[in-house]
Amino acid sequence: MYQTVLDAEAGGGSAALRDLHLSAYRFMLQARLLDEKLASLYRAGKIHGGVFLSRGQEALSVSIGVSLRKTDVFSPLIRDSAGRLAFGESILDSLQTCLGSALGPMRGRDGNVHRGRPRDGYLAMISHLGAMISVVNGALFARRFKGITDVVGATCIGDGGTATGSFHEALNQAAVEKLPLVLVVANNQYAYSTPNDREFACADLADRAVGYGVTPHSVDGTDLSACLAVLGRAVAQARAGGGPQLVVASLLRLCGHGEHDDAGYIDPKIKNSPLGRDCLKVAEDILISRQWADATELAQWRNEAVRAIETTVARVQREPAPDPFAEQWTAVSGTDLRETHEELGV
């Protein structure tokens, strides 16, 4: 189910807006607790590969997921746990991939960030350095050629990735073709350990949109209400024929680049600035101040999420890993191809 602030205000006012915030918050909470569990499993040697936490970016990420429809295209980034959950990924899918279960969506054969369900419009990430923008463009072109309308494609990138050729070429293509693309930039102040002032000279990354002929949006990435409003507006404008939208969110990654990184390079002044606010705590304060939830409900939701995660971890840890000697090493099985051809009518 999807919902935007604009839909909520048009379809029921404060009650719908409340429900939107509550739904978004619960996805944020699930994402945070799932991340904490993955970090614990990583430190225990249970996860092969990296673990990249989304702590501090959940408000931005979830706002993408809840603003999209299930018929849209979404290509999340490594820190988009909340957006993945909101778009329809289950906790089971995430844990099966990260723990290498042969029963998971990637059959235990791929890195834990390269997961998705392409036929459902949920694309598996190739790289977080701009590569997915052109892939989403391609998916939008395919829908255009088939006469499919009323669709939006969204993908994400970090501030560092905006300096890559992939970013430039794909955003320029989307602008020229007036594709319904929503490109979300999480400016978390550092490209790994390189600060903004060594990455770009413009005052705001949103300023770059003008040069491409793209509509810019800026938002405080620590504020759930602001993120829901701005992302909802950007998606609505793209869907209405407004062409590509560039959303730049200012926030701080509240952890290292990955669990292997202690983030000792982050300036304490930034940590103590408004950018260093914990978006989950900010969202809780919003719910309580507006009397949409109380401390008892927040604690109940947390306990429910913890139980769901722990139960799923126990289940997945009993599942088999892939057998390298018996595995059919094909990207797409014959059954998958037949099903895809049937869906396309070929």
C-alpha positions as CSV (number, residue, x, y, z in Angstrom):
1,M,0.0,0.0,0.0
2,Y,1.3,3.4,-0.9
3,Q,0.3,6.9,0.4
4,T,1.7,10.4,0.1
5,V,1.1,13.5,2.1
6,L,-0.8,14.9,-0.8
7,D,-3.0,11.9,-1.1
8,A,-3.5,11.9,2.7
9,E,-4.6,15.5,2.8
10,A,-6.9,15.0,-0.2
11,G,-8.4,11.8,1.1
12,G,-9.1,12.3,4.8
13,G,-7.1,15.1,6.3
14,S,-5.5,14.7,9.6
15,A,-6.6,11.0,10.1
16,A,-5.0,9.9,6.8
17,L,-1.9,12.0,7.6
18,R,-1.7,10.4,11.0
19,D,-1.9,6.9,9.5
20,L,0.8,7.7,6.9
21,H,3.1,8.9,9.7
22,L,2.4,5.8,11.8
23,S,3.0,3.4,8.9
24,A,6.2,5.2,7.9
25,Y,7.5,5.2,11.5
26,R,6.9,1.5,12.0
27,F,8.9,0.8,8.8
28,M,11.7,3.0,10.1
29,L,11.6,1.2,13.4
30,Q,11.8,-2.2,11.8
31,A,14.7,-1.1,9.6
32,R,16.6,0.3,12.5
33,L,16.2,-2.9,14.6
34,L,16.9,-5.1,11.6
35,D,20.1,-3.2,11.0
36,E,21.1,-3.6,14.6
37,K,20.6,-7.3,14.4
38,L,22.6,-7.5,11.2
39,A,25.4,-5.6,12.8
40,S,25.4,-8.1,15.7
41,L,25.4,-11.1,13.3
42,Y,28.2,-9.5,11.3
43,R,30.4,-9.1,14.5
44,A,29.6,-12.8,15.3
45,G,30.9,-13.9,12.0
46,K,27.5,-15.0,10.7
47,I,27.4,-12.8,7.7
48,H,29.8,-13.0,4.8
49,G,30.4,-9.7,3.0
50,G,29.8,-6.2,4.2
51,V,27.0,-4.8,6.4
52,F,26.1,-1.2,5.6
53,L,23.7,0.4,8.1
54,S,21.0,3.0,7.3
55,R,21.1,4.6,10.7
56,G,20.2,8.3,10.3
57,Q,18.7,7.9,6.8
58,E,15.5,6.0,7.6
59,A,13.2,9.0,7.4
60,L,14.3,9.8,3.9
61,S,14.3,6.2,2.7
62,V,10.9,5.3,4.0
63,S,9.4,8.4,2.4
64,I,10.5,7.0,-1.0
65,G,9.0,3.6,-0.3
66,V,5.6,4.9,0.9
67,S,5.3,7.4,-1.9
68,L,5.6,4.9,-4.7
69,R,3.0,2.5,-6.0
70,K,3.5,-1.2,-6.4
71,T,3.4,-0.7,-10.2
72,D,6.3,1.7,-10.0
73,V,10.1,1.0,-10.3
74,F,12.4,1.3,-7.3
75,S,16.1,0.8,-7.1
76,P,17.2,1.3,-3.5
77,L,20.7,2.0,-2.3
78,I,22.7,0.2,0.4
79,R,21.2,2.4,3.1
80,D,17.6,2.1,2.1
81,S,16.4,-0.6,4.5
82,A,13.3,1.4,5.4
83,G,12.4,2.1,1.8
84,R,12.9,-1.5,0.9
85,L,10.5,-2.6,3.6
86,A,7.9,0.1,2.7
87,F,8.0,-0.9,-1.0
88,G,7.3,-4.5,-0.1
89,E,10.5,-6.4,0.8
90,S,10.0,-8.7,3.8
91,I,12.2,-9.1,6.8
92,L,12.5,-12.8,5.6
93,D,13.9,-11.7,2.2
94,S,16.5,-9.5,3.8
95,L,17.7,-12.0,6.3
96,Q,17.7,-14.9,3.8
97,T,20.0,-12.9,1.5
98,C,22.3,-11.6,4.3
99,L,22.6,-15.0,5.9
100,G,23.1,-16.8,2.5
101,S,20.0,-19.0,2.5
102,A,19.5,-21.1,-0.6
103,L,15.7,-20.5,-0.1
104,G,16.1,-16.7,-0.4
105,P,15.3,-14.5,-3.4
106,M,18.9,-14.5,-4.5
107,R,19.3,-18.2,-3.6
108,G,22.3,-17.5,-1.4
109,R,24.5,-16.8,-4.4
110,D,25.0,-13.1,-4.3
111,G,26.4,-10.3,-2.1
112,N,23.9,-9.2,0.5
113,V,23.2,-5.8,-1.0
114,H,22.5,-7.0,-4.5
115,R,19.0,-8.2,-3.9
116,G,15.6,-7.5,-5.5
117,R,12.7,-8.8,-7.4
118,P,12.9,-7.2,-10.9
119,R,9.6,-8.6,-12.1
120,D,7.9,-6.7,-9.3
121,G,9.7,-3.5,-10.2
122,Y,12.1,-3.9,-7.3
123,L,15.6,-3.8,-8.9
124,A,18.7,-5.4,-7.4
125,M,21.5,-2.9,-6.9
126,I,24.5,-3.1,-9.2
127,S,26.5,-0.2,-7.6
128,H,25.8,2.8,-5.5
129,L,27.9,5.0,-7.7
130,G,25.3,6.1,-10.1
131,A,25.0,2.9,-12.2
132,M,21.3,2.3,-11.2
133,I,20.0,5.6,-12.6
134,S,20.4,4.4,-16.2
135,V,18.9,1.1,-15.3
136,V,15.8,2.8,-14.0
137,N,15.8,5.0,-17.1
138,G,15.8,1.8,-19.2
139,A,12.9,0.3,-17.2
140,L,10.9,3.6,-17.7
141,F,11.7,3.5,-21.5
142,A,10.4,-0.1,-21.6
143,R,7.1,0.9,-20.0
144,R,6.8,3.8,-22.4
145,F,7.4,1.6,-25.4
146,K,4.6,-0.8,-24.1
147,G,2.2,2.1,-23.7
148,I,2.2,1.8,-19.9
149,T,1.5,5.2,-18.3
150,D,1.1,6.6,-14.8
151,V,4.4,5.1,-13.6
152,V,7.3,6.5,-11.8
153,G,10.9,5.2,-11.3
154,A,12.9,6.1,-8.2
155,T,16.5,5.5,-7.3
156,C,19.0,6.8,-4.8
157,I,22.6,7.9,-4.6
158,G,24.9,9.4,-2.1
159,D,26.6,12.8,-2.4
160,G,29.9,11.2,-3.5
161,G,28.2,9.4,-6.3
162,T,27.0,12.7,-7.9
163,A,30.6,13.3,-9.1
164,T,30.6,10.2,-11.3
165,G,30.1,10.0,-15.1
166,S,27.2,7.6,-14.6
167,F,25.3,10.2,-12.6
168,H,25.8,12.9,-15.3
169,E,25.0,10.7,-18.3
170,A,21.9,9.1,-16.9
171,L,20.4,12.3,-15.4
172,N,21.1,14.1,-18.7
173,Q,19.3,11.3,-20.6
174,A,16.3,11.4,-18.2
175,A,16.0,15.1,-18.6
176,V,16.2,15.0,-22.5
177,E,13.6,12.3,-22.6
178,K,11.5,13.8,-19.9
179,L,11.3,10.5,-18.0
180,P,9.3,10.2,-14.8
181,L,12.4,9.7,-12.7
182,V,12.8,10.7,-9.1
183,L,16.5,10.7,-8.2
184,V,17.1,11.0,-4.4
185,V,20.5,12.2,-3.2
186,A,21.3,11.4,0.5
187,N,23.8,14.0,1.3
188,N,25.3,12.5,4.4
189,Q,28.2,14.9,4.4
190,Y,30.8,12.4,3.5
191,A,31.7,10.3,0.4
192,Y,33.1,7.5,2.6
193,S,35.6,9.7,4.5
194,T,35.8,12.7,2.1
195,P,33.9,15.7,3.4
196,N,31.5,17.8,1.2
197,D,34.0,20.7,0.8
198,R,36.4,18.3,-1.0
199,E,33.6,16.8,-3.2
200,F,31.9,19.8,-4.8
201,A,32.1,23.6,-5.0
202,C,28.4,24.5,-5.4
203,A,26.5,25.7,-2.4
204,D,23.9,23.0,-2.6
205,L,23.8,19.8,-4.7
206,A,20.2,20.7,-5.7
207,D,21.7,23.6,-7.6
208,R,22.9,21.1,-10.2
209,A,19.4,20.3,-11.3
210,V,19.0,23.5,-13.2
211,G,21.9,22.7,-15.5
212,Y,20.2,19.5,-16.5
213,G,16.7,21.0,-16.9
214,V,15.5,19.0,-13.9
215,T,13.2,20.1,-11.1
216,P,15.1,20.5,-7.8
217,H,13.9,19.8,-4.3
218,S,15.7,20.2,-1.0
219,V,14.7,18.7,2.4
220,D,15.9,18.2,5.9
221,G,16.6,14.4,5.9
222,T,16.2,14.2,9.7
223,D,12.6,15.3,9.6
224,L,10.0,12.6,8.7
225,S,7.2,15.0,8.1
226,A,9.4,17.1,5.8
227,C,10.6,14.0,3.9
228,L,7.1,12.7,3.4
229,A,5.9,16.0,2.1
230,V,8.8,16.6,-0.3
231,L,9.1,13.1,-1.6
232,G,5.3,12.9,-2.1
233,R,5.4,16.1,-4.1
234,A,8.3,15.0,-6.2
235,V,6.7,11.6,-7.1
236,A,3.4,13.3,-7.9
237,Q,5.1,15.8,-10.2
238,A,7.0,13.1,-12.0
239,R,3.8,11.0,-12.4
240,A,1.9,14.0,-13.7
241,G,4.4,14.5,-16.6
242,G,6.7,17.0,-14.9
243,G,9.8,15.1,-16.0
244,P,12.8,14.1,-13.7
245,Q,12.9,15.3,-10.1
246,L,16.1,15.7,-8.1
247,V,15.6,15.5,-4.3
248,V,18.6,16.4,-2.2
249,A,18.3,15.5,1.5
250,S,20.7,16.9,4.1
251,L,21.5,14.6,7.0
252,L,24.4,12.7,8.7
253,R,25.2,9.0,8.5
254,L,25.1,8.1,12.2
255,C,27.6,5.2,11.8
256,G,30.6,4.3,9.7
257,H,30.5,3.7,6.0
258,G,30.2,0.0,6.9
259,E,30.5,-2.1,10.0
260,H,34.2,-2.3,9.3
261,D,34.6,1.5,9.7
262,D,34.6,3.4,13.0
263,A,33.8,6.8,11.3
264,G,36.6,8.5,13.3
265,Y,36.9,11.1,10.5
266,I,33.4,12.6,11.1
267,D,33.7,16.2,12.5
268,P,32.3,16.3,16.1
269,K,30.8,19.7,15.2
270,I,28.6,18.1,12.6
271,K,27.6,15.4,15.0
272,N,26.4,18.0,17.4
273,S,24.6,20.1,14.8
274,P,21.0,19.7,13.6
275,L,22.3,17.4,10.9
276,G,23.3,14.9,13.6
277,R,19.8,14.5,14.9
278,D,18.5,10.9,15.0
279,C,15.6,10.8,12.5
280,L,13.9,8.0,14.4
281,K,13.9,10.0,17.7
282,V,12.6,13.0,15.7
283,A,9.8,10.9,14.3
284,E,8.9,9.6,17.8
285,D,8.7,13.2,19.0
286,I,6.4,14.1,16.2
287,L,4.1,11.3,16.9
288,I,3.9,12.1,20.6
289,S,3.6,15.8,20.2
290,R,0.7,15.4,17.8
291,Q,-0.9,12.8,20.1
292,W,-0.8,10.2,17.4
293,A,1.0,7.7,19.6
294,D,2.2,7.4,23.2
295,A,5.3,5.9,24.9
296,T,3.4,2.7,25.6
297,E,2.5,2.2,21.9
298,L,6.0,2.9,20.8
299,A,7.4,0.3,23.2
300,Q,4.8,-2.2,22.0
301,W,5.7,-1.7,18.4
302,R,9.4,-2.1,19.2
303,N,8.8,-5.3,21.1
304,E,6.7,-6.7,18.2
305,A,9.4,-5.8,15.7
306,V,12.1,-7.4,17.8
307,R,10.1,-10.6,18.1
308,A,9.5,-10.7,14.4
309,I,13.2,-10.3,13.6
310,E,14.4,-12.8,16.2
311,T,11.9,-15.4,15.0
312,T,12.9,-14.9,11.4
313,V,16.6,-15.1,12.2
314,A,16.1,-18.4,14.0
315,R,14.2,-19.7,11.0
316,V,16.7,-18.6,8.4
317,Q,19.7,-20.0,10.4
318,R,18.0,-23.5,10.0
319,E,17.8,-23.1,6.2
320,P,20.4,-24.7,3.9
321,A,23.2,-22.9,2.2
322,P,23.6,-23.4,-1.6
323,D,25.5,-26.5,-2.6
324,P,28.2,-25.4,-5.0
325,F,28.4,-28.8,-6.6
326,A,24.6,-29.1,-7.2
327,E,23.8,-25.5,-8.0
328,Q,22.6,-24.6,-11.5
329,W,24.7,-21.4,-12.0
330,T,22.4,-19.6,-14.3
331,A,21.2,-16.0,-13.8
332,V,17.7,-16.8,-14.8
333,S,16.2,-20.4,-14.8
334,G,14.3,-21.9,-17.7
335,T,11.2,-21.7,-15.5
336,D,11.8,-18.0,-14.9
337,L,12.2,-17.3,-18.6
338,R,9.0,-19.2,-19.5
339,E,7.0,-17.3,-16.8
340,T,8.5,-14.0,-18.0
341,H,7.6,-14.8,-21.7
342,E,4.0,-15.6,-20.6
343,E,3.7,-12.4,-18.7
344,L,4.9,-10.4,-21.8
345,G,2.7,-12.4,-24.2
346,V,5.6,-13.7,-26.3
